């Protein structure tokens, strides 16, 4: 599952990934922006108890799809992995068709942020449906 995160600096992309980490039973305080290392990996668990690897990538300094592949992108998108990619718009052409696209718009306060989520593909649609069900309680 690829989660493409877009939004301006300070919109809350890393905060979103911390929430994603918490949902995968990963300590959110262990998650930080991987700007200088391109990607960080965290081992977690899905709600059914199965192992999940969270890959948190910051593509701000990535210039091309070739550079993304060189950073390990093809390994990141393996089954059982959740890949959260900040600044995904920089390499949109390299992203898989089946993905969640999350756009964060910063507000004047953290509570004023807007999140727009679009599912592209069957796997992403299923993930979004589960997310909505979990949010509804």
N, C-alpha and C positions, 0 to 999 in steps of 0.2 A: 504494500500500500504506500503510495507516494502522496504526501501532503505538500502541495506547492504553496508557500507562504509569500504573499506580496503585501507591500505597504511601506510607507515612508519610514525613515529613521525615527525611532521612538513610538511607533504605532503599537508595539506589543508583541512582535513576532516571537522573541525569546520567551516572554511570559506565556504565550500560547503553548510553546513546546514544553514548558514546565508543567502546564496543565495536562498535556498529552502524556508526559512522563508519569505523572501521578496516576493517571488512568491505567498505566501499564505497570503499576506497583513499583515505580522507580522513585527514589527520594528526589523531589523537585529541586531541593537545594543543591543537588549535585550537578544540575544542568546549568551550563553557562554558554555564552555565545562562543562558537568555535571559529571566530573570524580568522585567527592566525594559523589554525591547523586545518582549515576547510571543513572537517567533519569530526564529530565525537560519537562514540558508540556507548550505549548503555543497555545492560541486560535487564529485561523485565518479564512480565507475565500478562497474558490476556485474561479476560474475565473467566474463560473456561479453564484456566490454569496452564495453558500451553505456553511454552517459551516464546518470547518476542524480543527481537533486537531493535532498539530504537536508534536510528542513525539521525543525528542532528547536524545538518550541513548549512554552512553560511557561504553563499555563492557570490558575495559582494565583490571579491577579487578575482573571480573566475571569468575569463574572457571569451571562452568558446566551448562548444560541445566536446572537442578533442581534449581540452584541458580538464573538463569535468570527468571524462572517461579515465584520464591519467590519474585523477585523484581517487579513483576506485568506484565510480558510479555503478558500473555493471555488477560489482560485488554487493553494493548496498541494496539493490533492488531484488535480492533473492527472496524466495518464499519464506514467510515467517518474519520478515523485516518490515518495520514501519519507518519510512524515510520522511523526515520533516525538513524541507529545504527553504531556508530564508533566501530572499532575493531571487526566487525561481525565475522571474521574468527575464533575467540575464541570459538564460539558456533554454528558453521555452521550447525551442525546436528539438532539444534532446530529451525532453520529458516524455514518459510513456503516455499514451492516449488515455489510459484508465488511471485517473487520479482525482483527488480532491483538490480543488483550487480554493484557497482561503485568502481573501483580501481583507486586511485590517486597516481601518481608517481611524487615526488618532482623533480623540475629542479633547475638550478642554480639561476633562478629568478622566481618570481611568474608567469610571462608570459610564462615561460618555462615548466610549469607543464603539465603533460599528464593525461588525464582522459579517462578511458576505461569503457564503460557502456555495460552491457549485460542484456537483458530482459529474464526472465525465467517465462513462463506462460502467459496466455491470458491477464490478467489485466495489468501485467508489460509491455507486448508488446504494449498495447493500450496507456499506460502512456508514454512510450518511443516515440511512434509515435507523440503524442501531444507535447512532449518536442521538438522533432526535428522540427515540424511545427512552434512552437513558436520561436525557435532559428533562423529559416529561415526568419522570419519576416512576 
